[in-house]
């Protein structure tokens, strides 16, 4: 099954939701939530661009 941009976005969105829920349950401070979401977003964008550029060549 080929991952489309919409499919990848859904996967990373679900990952962020699970991470934030886990961080809340572990009673992590809210500024750390933003840091974790930012890191995950940067990783998700880099993987997405890598996958899309790999399929072009």
TASUL-V351716 format. One record per residue. N is the residue number from 0. RES is the residue in three letters. PSI is psi in radians with two decimals (999 if undefined). Layout:
<<N:RES:PSI> <N:RES:PSI>>
This chain:
<<0:UNK:2.17> <1:UNK:2.29> <2:UNK:2.14> <3:UNK:2.96> <4:UNK:-0.69> <5:UNK:-0.71> <6:UNK:-0.77> <7:UNK:-0.68> <8:UNK:-0.71> <9:UNK:-0.74> <10:UNK:-0.80> <11:UNK:-0.55> <12:UNK:-0.73> <13:UNK:-0.66> <14:UNK:-0.75> <15:UNK:-0.70> <16:UNK:-0.76> <17:UNK:-0.72> <18:UNK:-0.79> <19:UNK:-0.68> <20:UNK:-0.75> <21:UNK:-0.72> <22:UNK:-0.65> <23:UNK:-0.72> <24:UNK:-0.52> <25:UNK:0.03> <26:UNK:0.72> <27:UNK:2.52> <28:UNK:2.67> <29:UNK:-0.51> <30:UNK:-0.49> <31:UNK:-0.52> <32:UNK:-0.80> <33:UNK:-0.68> <34:UNK:-0.82> <35:UNK:-0.76> <36:UNK:-0.67> <37:UNK:-0.76> <38:UNK:-0.76> <39:UNK:-0.67> <40:UNK:-0.76> <41:UNK:-0.76> <42:UNK:-0.73> <43:UNK:-0.73> <44:UNK:-0.71> <45:UNK:-0.71> <46:UNK:-0.73> <47:UNK:-0.82> <48:UNK:-0.62> <49:UNK:-0.80> <50:UNK:-0.75> <51:UNK:-0.69> <52:UNK:-0.55> <53:UNK:-0.65> <54:UNK:-0.37> <55:UNK:-0.54> <56:UNK:999>>
